[in-house]
Amino acid sequence: MSWKVPPSHVVIFGRPGSGKSSLAEQLGADHGFQLIRTGELLRNAIRRGDSLGVRAEQLIKGGNLVPDSLISELLEQTLKAPGTDRLLFDGFPRTMGQVPILAKFEHALNFRIDCYLEIAVSHQAAVKRMTGRRVCPVCGSTYHLVNQPPRVPERCDRDGAALEQRPDDTADVIEVRQQIYNKHGLPILDYYRNHAPDQFRSVNGEQSYDAVYAETCRVLGLDASDSEPG
Ligand code: AMP
């Protein structure tokens, strides 16, 4: 089923390494979505050294999830005034316990998620991708050594900063994160597939990055070549 108007409130799901964060970034830049990325918000809190960051740091380094209550607190700080009518959630909800937290924010802030979007890749393909992932410590842009290399090797296209491998992208932590996704992420997909079938969509994430982006835009009823007006 296609949309009458393209969805304005979207949750993007995919196992670690599915490429969902790069897709979210591009959807934000091209189509004006405000990104709500709990992983990035947590990393910022750690960098600032505030109390929430201190509580989250060790769990994140080990690839483990932080408690649902902490995610609720984090979003409480971030979602006070959404400031845009287009929101794209990336990395939340991450457990079944966070499903009612999202519903609470929908109710309190008077918006409705109109698309739950899965970027589907196998465990094996995701692991392969994660080992090549690099991130800019300054602006948070993500790259991949093979699939999405920066113009200058190991340097951010936007600000020239030296790219880093995230501490939770090492081989043993990658495996922990995949297992966590199997345990907590897959049941959420089943939940929305069954409870919101008209809003649920799945995209084949095992294509080239450009093909996945094009399919994502098509599924959302957006033009892949469009840029945000203005
Ligand atoms: P991400 O950047 O989305 O891969 O998130 C990095 C890490 O932050 C995850 O491995 C978790 O430790 C933590 N994290 C991010 N979002 C959540 C969430 N919604 N619930 C619990 N932990 C999270």
Residues whose N, C-alpha, C, O or C-beta is under 5 A from the ligand:
A	BS01	AMP	T38 G39 E40 L42 L59 I60 G63 N64 L65 V66 I71 G91 F92 P93 R94
